[in-house]
Amino acid sequence: MFTKAKYGWFDSIRIPFRIAPLPVLALVAVAVVSAVVPTTVLALATANFVDTAISVFENRADISATYLPLIFLIVIIGISGILDSFTALLTSRVTFALERKLKPEVLALRAALTYEYIEDSESWELIERISDGLVRTFQRSLAALQVMIRNIGAVIAISGLIVTQLWWAALVLLALSVPLFWVAIYAGRRNYEAEVEAYEYELRYSYFSEEVLTNREPVEERTLFGYAPEITQRYLDNFNIAHREQLAVEMKTWLWQKSASVVMALVVGFIVLLLINPLLTGAMSPGLFTGIAAALFSLVEMLGSSMQGAVEKFTRAAQYLEDFSEFLAFEKIEGATDIPDRTPEQFEGLSFRNVRFRYPTGETTALNDLTFDIVPGKHYAFVGANGAGKTTVAKLLTGLYAGYEGEILLNGRELRSYSASALKTIFAAVNQDFARYEISLADNIALGAAAHDVSEAQIEKVLNDVGLTELTKELPAGLETPLGRLHDESADLSGGQWQRVAIARALLSPAPVKILDEPTAALDPIAESRTYQEFERIMQGKTTILISHRLGSTKLADKIFVFDHGGIIEQGTHNELLAFGGVYAEMLQQQSSWYL
């Protein structure tokens, strides 16, 4: 859908037309009709009725002569109302088409972004702002297009009415529109800039309001600690900052717009006064004078706030599409949204060779000349303090980051030479911050093997492996029970049960290498011990990388790597490292003291 490198205001019309050509053309046609019917045609109908009524009043015509002009006038007024309703209907159709087409496109673009943009707060704010405003921007532009067609058409039509009386007045009206356009462009730019500046505060107060103060998840702590007044104040502080910035700009631009409208009203009033002379001399009928005067005064609104609002919307769309172009220029991972290859590549070995890596926004090196080997069918444990580099290794292996120095050799090939779909067949991960999908239990598990047709028996097996068979029996609809709180029939799980679901999802994956990042963090010690016993059984013959702070799990490992400051300072089996008496032995002793 989005193939250009740079987008401008015209694209805010071109793209909706490309997505929904017939409704957009219909909107343009309705705008053209609306430019003539409520202005020129209405003015002439009013003139006809008024002149006929005057003739009746002066006994120059029978009252029946007013019937047809009156009916015509009522029909014209009725058509104006129908046009507004038809515009609303067409707009809703275009909006539906835009949402159906654009939202999946933007979601796909977001999913393909390299991970650095997700972790960087500034780029993430831009991504969120782009996603929130895409459909709304095109809606505004279409509405602005209709207003401009209607208003420009009305100006031309009304100028045609008065050109025979005061030819220069038409030129004055056209000339007056130039500064009004400039004011509207200025207002649009300033309002969009204010919107961007306020957005970071909007994200904050939305978080406080929607996630902390009203969400169900923190309700227990909210009640226990009574922090609602403090968070409410933070919500209000950010809300006030956001709206104060926007209000200051809006007030300034409002004054500019209203000042321009006052000038427009004075000019129109002056033209109407000049039309009194043709009325008095008989060159213009009273009805035509009334119709033209009414049409002229309607221009005050059209060329005032209405037209300026339309130009402002186009200007804001242009500013938005500049940001959208920046978003499109973000680096993407080719094939990021592809499903895994159906046939996983056999795992033959993994080697890190003097790998150095620094996060794009990091000040220090996350990995420093890291070198180690992993062979098939063995269990490995990565241990060490927070920030030592353990999880960074997992992020590199799964393709979240590719900007490292040195070599990562997978089956003898540089890791970056693999396609995204191929990497997904080799590595399956349970992340520390695992996802909780509010869909059925069966679908939660089946996501681990998206490229395959998963049977109920396969799902039941991995659920048994992670100790969730009894839970399945207790759920009202068994495997088809929705999890979470999204549906009335949903069943919510404990933190440990959710984590077991995430582990089952990874186990179902045919990937030969399983990466488990703090896989038992939400489990109690007894459940943790039982889970590791189950791991030892179900991971036989598989290659696993276990990242953990709890060293009780490391007894399962064939080899343990102790990380510190982005490097490996110790490696060996559990018994070897204990005998060595180094950092690992000290960490284990400290953790053992927790239970003594």
ABEGO torsion letter per residue (X at the ends): XBABABBBAAAAAAAAAAABAAAAAAAAAAAAAAAAAABAAAAAAAAAAAAAAAAAAAGABBAAAAAAAAAAAAAAAAAAAAAAAAAAAAAAAAAAAAAAAAAAAAAAAAAABBAAAAABAAAAAAAAAAAAAAAAAAAAAAAAAAAAAAAAAAAAAAAAAAAAABAAAAAAAAAAAAAAAAAAAAAAAAAAAAAAAAAAAAAAAAAAAAAAAABAAAAAAAAAAGAAAAAAAAAAAAAAAAAAAAAAAAAAAAAAAAAAAAAAAAAAAAAAAAAAAAAAAGABBAAAAAAAAAAAAAAAAAABAAAAAAAAAAAAAAAAAAAAAAAAABBBBBGAABBBBABBBBBAEBBBBGBBBBBAABABBABBGBBBBBBBGBBBBBBEBBGAGAAAAAAAAAGABABBBEBBBBGGBBAAABBAAAAAAABBBBBABBBBBBBBAAAAAAAABAABBBBAAAAAAAAAAAGAAAAAAABAAEAABBBEAABAABBBBBAAAAAAAAAAAAAABABABBBBBGAAAABBAAAAAAAAAAAAAAABGBBBBBBBABAAAAAABABBBBBBGGBBABBEBAAAAAAAGBAAAAAAAAAAAAAX
